[in-house]
């Protein structure tokens, strides 16, 4: 019976097989378009302290606090560029955040934590620069 169906509807079977293949591969295809950037927070530093992306490019920031006791955070806020990130990262933990900068420019990211009567983490050197270049022509 399968031979009869295959002979009678070859186009439908081919299209069904292609559609099933696309559905099964869709998560892998989508994941390949997002670039992962590991970012380490610890010892009053953010590494890397410089990140470059293209306008319109979605990147995944993998924020890891390498300190064993000190909580940190990652702040990157520039409304005109579509950036509004303020994520707490507990000691020894990792948080994931996706960003898609919309405007070329240079933007500061930093840790905004501060203990009473002490310098802020940013004042102690926990900051970096996001450089957004114009989108590549298609």
Residue frames as a rotation matrix with the C-alpha (Angstrom) as fourth column:
UNK 1
0.564 0.826 0.000 0.00
0.826 -0.564 0.000 0.00
0.000 0.000 -1.000 0.00
UNK 2
0.319 -0.521 -0.792 2.87
0.220 -0.772 0.597 2.41
-0.922 -0.364 -0.131 0.68
UNK 3
-0.699 -0.609 0.374 4.07
0.477 -0.006 0.879 1.99
-0.533 0.793 0.295 -2.90
UNK 4
-0.060 0.760 0.647 0.68
0.961 -0.131 0.244 3.01
0.270 0.636 -0.722 -4.24
UNK 5
0.785 0.358 -0.505 0.55
0.530 -0.811 0.248 6.13
-0.321 -0.462 -0.827 -2.06
UNK 6
-0.048 -0.890 -0.453 4.11
0.183 -0.454 0.872 7.08
-0.982 -0.041 0.185 -2.90
UNK 7
-0.703 -0.200 0.682 3.41
0.673 0.122 0.730 6.63
-0.230 0.972 0.049 -6.58
UNK 8
0.176 0.890 0.420 0.18
0.933 -0.287 0.218 8.60
0.315 0.354 -0.881 -6.45
UNK 9
0.965 0.252 0.077 1.40
0.201 -0.894 0.399 11.51
0.170 -0.370 -0.914 -4.33
UNK 10
0.205 -0.968 -0.146 5.18
0.937 0.237 -0.257 11.92
0.283 -0.084 0.955 -4.78
UNK 11
-0.272 -0.304 0.913 5.12
0.187 -0.947 -0.260 15.71
0.944 0.100 0.315 -4.58
UNK 12
0.614 0.587 0.528 3.07
-0.420 -0.324 0.848 15.74
0.669 -0.742 0.048 -1.37
UNK 13
0.873 -0.324 -0.365 5.41
0.483 0.678 0.554 13.23
0.069 -0.660 0.748 0.27
UNK 14
-0.107 -0.954 0.281 8.50
0.842 -0.237 -0.484 15.21
0.528 0.185 0.829 -0.72
UNK 15
-0.107 0.139 0.985 6.99
-0.178 -0.977 0.118 18.45
0.978 -0.163 0.129 0.59
UNK 16
0.883 0.458 0.102 5.97
-0.202 0.174 0.964 16.74
0.424 -0.872 0.246 3.85
UNK 17
0.551 -0.758 -0.350 9.50
0.827 0.552 0.106 15.39
0.113 -0.348 0.931 4.32
UNK 18
-0.330 -0.681 0.653 11.05
0.557 -0.700 -0.448 18.82
0.762 0.216 0.610 3.63
UNK 19
0.260 0.528 0.809 8.65
-0.379 -0.714 0.588 20.53
0.888 -0.459 0.014 6.03
UNK 20
0.963 0.070 -0.261 9.40
0.183 0.539 0.822 17.99
0.198 -0.839 0.507 8.77
UNK 21
0.146 -0.987 -0.063 13.14
0.942 0.158 -0.298 18.55
0.304 -0.015 0.953 8.24
UNK 22
-0.283 -0.198 0.939 12.73
0.114 -0.978 -0.172 22.31
0.952 0.059 0.299 8.55
UNK 23
0.669 0.610 0.425 10.74
-0.370 -0.222 0.902 21.93
0.644 -0.761 0.077 11.77
UNK 24
0.840 -0.374 -0.393 13.33
0.536 0.678 0.502 19.63
0.079 -0.633 0.771 13.30
UNK 25
-0.130 -0.982 0.139 16.23
0.960 -0.159 -0.230 21.93
0.248 0.104 0.963 12.37
UNK 26
0.490 0.405 0.772 14.54
0.342 -0.904 0.256 25.27
0.802 0.139 -0.581 13.20
UNK 27
0.977 -0.147 -0.157 16.05
0.097 -0.350 0.932 25.62
-0.192 -0.925 -0.328 16.74
UNK 28
0.180 -0.974 0.139 19.55
0.761 0.227 0.607 24.93
-0.623 -0.003 0.782 15.38
UNK 29
-0.051 -0.161 0.986 19.12
0.877 -0.479 -0.033 27.42
0.478 0.863 0.165 12.55
UNK 30
0.782 0.403 0.475 17.94
0.142 -0.858 0.493 30.14
0.607 -0.318 -0.728 14.93
UNK 31
0.847 -0.478 -0.235 20.68
0.274 0.013 0.962 29.45
-0.456 -0.878 0.142 17.48
UNK 32
0.068 -0.877 0.475 23.37
0.978 0.153 0.143 29.81
-0.198 0.455 0.868 14.82
UNK 33
0.229 0.076 0.970 22.40
0.592 -0.802 -0.077 33.46
0.773 0.592 -0.229 14.23
UNK 34
0.928 0.106 0.358 23.08
-0.205 -0.657 0.726 34.64
0.312 -0.746 -0.588 17.81
UNK 35
0.029 -0.990 -0.137 26.70
0.052 0.138 -0.989 35.20
0.998 0.021 0.055 18.82
UNK 36
0.853 0.188 -0.487 27.59
0.455 0.187 0.870 34.29
0.255 -0.964 0.074 22.42
UNK 37
0.071 -0.826 0.559 29.98
-0.155 -0.563 -0.812 36.61
0.985 -0.029 -0.168 24.28
UNK 38
0.353 -0.020 -0.936 31.29
0.840 0.447 0.307 35.40
0.413 -0.894 0.174 27.66
UNK 39
0.143 -0.260 0.955 31.67
-0.267 -0.939 -0.216 38.28
0.953 -0.224 -0.203 30.15
UNK 40
-0.038 -0.269 -0.962 33.46
0.813 0.552 -0.187 37.74
0.581 -0.789 0.198 33.47
UNK 41
0.471 0.218 0.855 32.63
-0.317 -0.862 0.395 39.91
0.823 -0.457 -0.337 36.48
UNK 42
0.836 -0.178 -0.518 35.08
0.528 0.514 0.675 39.74
0.146 -0.839 0.524 39.37
UNK 43
-0.053 -0.901 -0.430 38.01
0.954 -0.172 0.244 41.30
-0.294 -0.397 0.869 41.22
UNK 44
0.278 0.301 -0.912 36.49
0.181 -0.949 -0.258 44.71
-0.943 -0.094 -0.319 40.42
UNK 45
-0.749 -0.441 -0.494 36.96
-0.426 -0.251 0.869 44.12
-0.507 0.862 0.000 36.69
UNK 46
0.569 0.799 0.193 34.75
-0.253 0.394 -0.884 43.27
-0.782 0.454 0.427 33.73
UNK 47
-0.593 -0.794 -0.135 36.41
-0.457 0.194 0.868 41.12
-0.663 0.577 -0.478 31.10
UNK 48
-0.331 -0.765 0.553 36.37
0.915 -0.403 -0.011 41.82
0.231 0.502 0.833 28.27
UNK 49
-0.214 0.201 -0.956 36.40
0.502 -0.817 -0.284 45.53
-0.838 -0.541 0.074 28.88
UNK 50
-0.452 0.111 -0.885 35.67
-0.695 -0.666 0.271 46.17
-0.559 0.738 0.378 25.21
UNK 51
-0.280 0.467 0.838 33.01
0.516 0.810 -0.279 44.53
-0.809 0.355 -0.469 23.01
UNK 52
-0.688 0.066 -0.723 32.27
-0.570 -0.667 0.481 45.34
-0.450 0.742 0.496 19.36
UNK 53
-0.333 0.670 0.664 29.01
0.610 0.690 -0.390 44.42
-0.719 0.275 -0.638 17.60
UNK 54
-0.920 0.119 0.374 27.07
0.271 -0.496 0.825 45.62
0.284 0.860 0.424 14.56
UNK 55
-0.627 0.779 0.002 23.87
-0.680 -0.546 -0.489 47.63
-0.380 -0.308 0.872 14.79
UNK 56
0.268 0.859 -0.435 20.94
-0.947 0.318 0.043 45.24
0.176 0.401 0.899 14.57
UNK 57
-0.286 -0.443 -0.850 23.06
-0.258 0.890 -0.377 42.22
0.923 0.112 -0.368 15.56
UNK 58
0.768 0.519 0.375 21.64
-0.533 0.195 0.823 40.16
0.354 -0.832 0.427 18.41
UNK 59
-0.330 -0.879 -0.344 24.30
-0.294 0.442 -0.847 38.94
0.897 -0.179 -0.405 20.81
UNK 60
0.778 0.503 -0.377 23.96
0.145 0.440 0.886 36.82
0.611 -0.744 0.270 23.90
UNK 61
-0.098 -0.780 0.618 25.96
-0.692 -0.393 -0.605 38.04
0.715 -0.487 -0.501 26.88
UNK 62
0.519 0.140 -0.843 26.89
0.383 0.844 0.376 35.20
0.764 -0.518 0.384 29.23
UNK 63
0.202 -0.354 0.913 27.55
-0.621 -0.767 -0.159 37.08
0.757 -0.535 -0.375 32.48
UNK 64
0.480 -0.122 -0.869 29.54
0.515 0.841 0.167 35.07
0.710 -0.527 0.466 35.03
UNK 65
0.665 -0.261 0.700 30.42
-0.658 -0.648 0.383 36.37
0.353 -0.715 -0.603 38.50
UNK 66
0.249 -0.677 -0.692 33.78
0.102 0.729 -0.677 34.75
0.963 0.098 0.250 39.29
UNK 67
-0.519 -0.395 0.758 33.90
-0.664 -0.373 -0.648 36.08
0.538 -0.840 -0.069 42.87
UNK 68
-0.636 0.226 -0.738 33.00
0.403 0.913 -0.068 33.69
0.658 -0.341 -0.672 45.68
UNK 69
-0.440 0.468 -0.766 31.27
0.834 -0.104 -0.543 36.25
-0.334 -0.877 -0.344 47.93
UNK 70
-0.674 0.068 -0.735 30.82
-0.034 -0.998 -0.062 39.61
-0.738 -0.017 0.675 46.22
UNK 71
0.259 0.797 0.545 27.63
0.740 0.199 -0.643 40.21
-0.621 0.570 -0.538 44.23
UNK 72
-0.824 -0.461 -0.331 27.98
0.115 -0.707 0.698 42.18
-0.555 0.537 0.635 41.01
UNK 73
0.374 0.920 0.119 25.73
0.341 -0.017 -0.940 43.47
-0.862 0.392 -0.320 38.30
UNK 74
-0.695 -0.496 0.520 25.90
0.656 -0.141 0.742 44.39
-0.294 0.857 0.423 34.62
UNK 75
0.301 0.765 -0.570 24.37
0.374 -0.644 -0.667 47.70
-0.877 -0.013 -0.480 33.60
UNK 76
-0.859 -0.427 0.283 24.14
0.424 -0.280 0.861 48.91
-0.289 0.859 0.422 29.99
UNK 77
0.140 0.979 -0.149 21.50
0.789 -0.201 -0.581 51.54
-0.599 -0.036 -0.800 29.48
UNK 78
-0.832 -0.238 -0.501 21.08
-0.109 -0.815 0.569 53.77
-0.544 0.528 0.652 26.45
UNK 79
0.013 0.982 0.188 17.44
0.155 0.184 -0.971 54.15
-0.988 0.042 -0.150 25.41
UNK 80
0.385 0.153 -0.910 18.24
-0.744 -0.532 -0.404 55.67
-0.546 0.833 -0.091 22.01
UNK 81
-0.504 -0.640 -0.580 20.22
-0.847 0.499 0.186 52.55
0.170 0.584 -0.793 21.09
UNK 82
0.423 0.764 -0.487 17.59
-0.581 0.641 0.501 50.14
0.695 0.072 0.715 22.41
UNK 83
-0.364 -0.651 -0.666 19.79
0.222 0.634 -0.741 49.08
0.905 -0.417 -0.087 25.32
UNK 84
0.183 0.443 0.878 18.19
-0.829 -0.410 0.380 48.59
0.528 -0.797 0.293 28.74
UNK 85
0.293 -0.210 -0.933 20.14
0.277 0.952 -0.127 46.02
0.915 -0.222 0.337 30.74
UNK 86
-0.154 -0.341 0.927 20.47
-0.872 -0.394 -0.290 45.96
0.465 -0.853 -0.237 34.53
UNK 87
0.600 0.320 -0.733 21.12
-0.166 0.947 0.276 42.38
0.782 -0.044 0.622 35.65
UNK 88
0.354 -0.449 0.821 22.25
-0.921 -0.012 0.391 41.24
-0.166 -0.894 -0.417 39.11
UNK 89
0.398 -0.332 -0.855 24.69
-0.233 0.865 -0.445 38.33
0.887 0.377 0.267 39.08
UNK 90
0.903 -0.008 0.430 25.16
-0.424 0.150 0.893 36.61
-0.071 -0.989 0.132 42.44
UNK 91
-0.037 -0.985 0.169 28.60
-0.949 0.088 0.302 35.35
-0.312 -0.149 -0.938 43.48
UNK 92
-0.714 -0.409 0.568 29.54
-0.262 0.909 0.325 32.21
-0.649 0.083 -0.757 41.57
UNK 93
0.138 0.879 0.457 26.48
0.380 0.380 -0.844 32.41
-0.915 0.290 -0.281 39.29
UNK 94
-0.928 -0.326 0.177 25.86
0.267 -0.256 0.929 33.01
-0.258 0.910 0.325 35.58
UNK 95
0.125 0.953 -0.274 23.07
0.150 -0.292 -0.945 35.01
-0.981 0.077 -0.180 33.96
UNK 96
-0.617 -0.232 0.752 22.27
0.749 0.122 0.651 35.16
-0.243 0.965 0.099 30.24
UNK 97
0.193 0.671 -0.716 20.95
0.144 -0.741 -0.656 38.29
-0.971 0.024 -0.240 28.52
UNK 98
-0.102 -0.135 0.986 20.33
0.986 0.114 0.118 38.99
-0.128 0.984 0.122 24.83
UNK 99
0.028 0.095 -0.995 20.91
0.093 -0.991 -0.092 42.47
-0.995 -0.090 -0.037 23.44
UNK 100
0.081 0.002 0.997 20.31
0.995 0.062 -0.081 43.99
-0.062 0.998 0.003 20.01
UNK 101
-0.354 -0.256 -0.900 21.83
0.326 -0.935 0.137 47.47
-0.877 -0.245 0.414 19.77
UNK 102
0.510 0.702 0.497 19.95
0.738 -0.059 -0.673 49.60
-0.443 0.710 -0.548 17.25
UNK 103
0.990 -0.133 0.042 22.23
-0.102 -0.897 -0.430 52.62
0.095 0.422 -0.902 16.81
UNK 104
0.261 -0.963 -0.064 25.96
0.672 0.229 -0.704 52.82
0.693 0.141 0.707 16.05
UNK 105
0.569 -0.146 0.809 27.92
-0.490 -0.851 0.191 54.49
0.661 -0.505 -0.556 18.81
UNK 106
-0.508 -0.749 -0.425 30.00
0.104 0.437 -0.894 53.91
0.855 -0.498 -0.144 21.92
UNK 107
0.509 0.776 0.372 28.25
-0.433 -0.143 0.890 52.94
0.744 -0.614 0.263 25.14
UNK 108
-0.553 -0.715 0.428 29.51
-0.700 0.120 -0.704 52.25
0.452 -0.689 -0.566 28.66
UNK 109
0.547 0.622 -0.559 28.69
-0.042 0.688 0.724 49.13
0.836 -0.373 0.403 30.63
UNK 110
-0.505 -0.692 0.516 29.56
-0.511 -0.242 -0.825 48.77
0.695 -0.681 -0.231 34.30
UNK 111
-0.246 0.396 -0.885 28.75
0.784 0.618 0.059 47.29
0.570 -0.679 -0.463 37.71
UNK 112
-0.067 0.287 0.956 26.69
-0.188 -0.944 0.270 49.74
0.980 -0.162 0.117 39.75
UNK 113
0.595 0.257 -0.761 27.12
0.613 0.468 0.637 48.02
0.520 -0.845 0.121 43.14
UNK 114
-0.210 -0.641 0.738 28.42
-0.220 -0.704 -0.675 50.09
0.952 -0.305 0.007 46.07
UNK 115
0.023 0.138 -0.990 28.96
0.897 0.434 0.081 49.41
0.441 -0.890 -0.113 49.74
UNK 116
0.921 0.381 0.075 28.21
0.290 -0.805 0.517 52.15
0.258 -0.455 -0.852 52.24
UNK 117
0.767 -0.619 -0.168 31.21
-0.333 -0.608 0.720 54.47
-0.548 -0.497 -0.673 52.75
UNK 118
-0.133 -0.805 0.578 33.18
0.357 0.505 0.786 52.72
-0.925 0.310 0.220 49.96
UNK 119
-0.604 -0.118 -0.788 33.90
-0.664 -0.473 0.579 53.52
-0.441 0.873 0.207 46.33
UNK 120
0.584 0.812 0.003 31.44
-0.629 0.455 -0.630 52.03
-0.513 0.365 0.777 43.87
UNK 121
0.306 -0.441 0.844 32.51
0.424 0.857 0.293 49.01
-0.852 0.268 0.450 41.88
UNK 122
0.786 0.013 0.617 32.53
0.593 -0.294 -0.749 51.23
0.172 0.956 -0.239 38.78
UNK 123
0.841 -0.492 0.227 34.84
-0.519 -0.851 0.082 53.74
0.153 -0.187 -0.970 40.49
UNK 124
0.300 -0.733 0.611 37.14
-0.450 0.456 0.768 50.83
-0.841 -0.505 -0.193 41.30
UNK 125
-0.598 -0.650 -0.468 37.42
-0.660 0.068 0.748 49.94
-0.455 0.756 -0.470 37.60
UNK 126
-0.570 0.447 0.689 34.42
0.430 0.877 -0.214 47.70
-0.701 0.174 -0.692 36.85
UNK 127
0.426 0.689 -0.586 33.44
-0.272 -0.520 -0.810 49.16
-0.863 0.504 -0.034 33.51
UNK 128
-0.501 -0.555 0.664 33.85
0.514 0.426 0.744 48.61
-0.696 0.714 0.072 29.81
UNK 129
-0.385 0.274 -0.881 32.87
-0.622 -0.783 0.029 49.92
-0.682 0.559 0.472 26.38
UNK 130
0.047 0.479 0.877 30.39
0.609 0.682 -0.405 48.54
-0.792 0.553 -0.259 23.88
UNK 131
-0.623 -0.249 -0.742 31.18
-0.423 -0.690 0.587 49.77
-0.658 0.680 0.324 20.38
UNK 132
0.221 0.760 0.611 28.32
0.421 0.491 -0.763 49.42
-0.880 0.426 -0.211 17.91
UNK 133
-0.815 -0.540 -0.210 29.38
-0.014 -0.344 0.939 49.69
-0.579 0.768 0.273 14.27
UNK 134
-0.150 0.785 -0.601 27.00
-0.928 -0.322 -0.188 50.38
-0.341 0.530 0.777 11.37
UNK 135
0.428 0.403 0.809 25.18
-0.130 0.913 -0.386 47.30
-0.894 0.060 0.443 10.06
UNK 136
-0.711 -0.675 0.196 26.86
0.025 0.254 0.967 45.54
-0.703 0.692 -0.164 7.14
UNK 137
-0.238 0.634 -0.736 25.12
-0.935 -0.355 -0.004 46.09
-0.264 0.687 0.677 3.81
UNK 138
0.101 0.372 0.923 23.04
-0.172 0.920 -0.352 43.12
-0.980 -0.123 0.157 2.73
